[in-house]
Amino acid sequence: MSMRLRKLIGLFGILGFIVLYIAAVVRIAAYVPDHGVWQAAFYGLAGISWGIPILPLISWMNRGR
């Protein structure tokens, strides 16, 4: 598989994952208490956690150089 095709597939994979991840975060956020500390902790964790599942896809995209 060419590098260009891998990057194209990875692009759509990442975009699809981000859309699903945002939808999940929005649904879960409805259950977070309205206290500022809880919201800051939740959104801080949600803002960092999306990168962990993406790493294998990025690694696959860059394989074969």
C-alpha positions in Angstrom: 0.0 0.0 0.0 1.4 3.4 -0.9 2.2 6.0 1.7 -0.3 8.4 0.1 -3.2 5.9 0.5 -2.2 5.1 4.1 -2.4 8.8 5.0 -5.7 9.2 3.2 -7.2 6.2 5.1 -5.7 7.5 8.3 -7.1 10.9 7.8 -10.7 9.6 7.5 -10.0 7.2 10.4 -8.9 10.1 12.7 -11.8 12.3 11.6 -14.3 9.5 12.2 -12.8 8.8 15.6 -12.8 12.4 16.7 -16.5 12.8 15.7 -17.5 9.7 17.8 -15.2 10.8 20.7 -16.8 14.3 20.8 -20.3 12.8 20.8 -19.3 10.5 23.7 -17.8 13.4 25.7 -20.9 15.5 25.2 -23.2 12.7 26.4 -21.0 12.0 29.4 -20.7 15.7 30.2 -24.4 15.8 31.0 -23.7 13.7 34.1 -20.8 15.8 35.4 -21.8 18.0 38.4 -22.1 21.8 37.8 -19.2 22.4 40.2 -16.2 24.1 38.5 -13.6 21.7 39.8 -15.4 18.7 38.5 -16.0 20.2 35.1 -12.3 21.3 34.8 -11.1 17.9 35.7 -13.5 16.2 33.3 -12.8 18.4 30.4 -9.0 18.4 31.1 -9.0 14.6 31.1 -11.3 14.4 28.0 -9.0 16.9 26.2 -5.9 14.8 26.8 -7.4 11.3 26.5 -8.3 11.4 22.8 -4.7 11.2 21.7 -4.0 7.8 23.3 -6.2 5.7 21.0 -5.0 7.7 17.9 -1.3 6.7 18.4 -1.5 3.2 16.8 -3.3 4.7 13.7 -0.6 7.4 13.4 2.1 4.8 13.8 0.5 2.7 11.0 0.2 5.7 8.8 3.9 6.4 9.0 5.1 2.8 8.6 6.9 1.9 5.4 9.0 5.0 5.0 
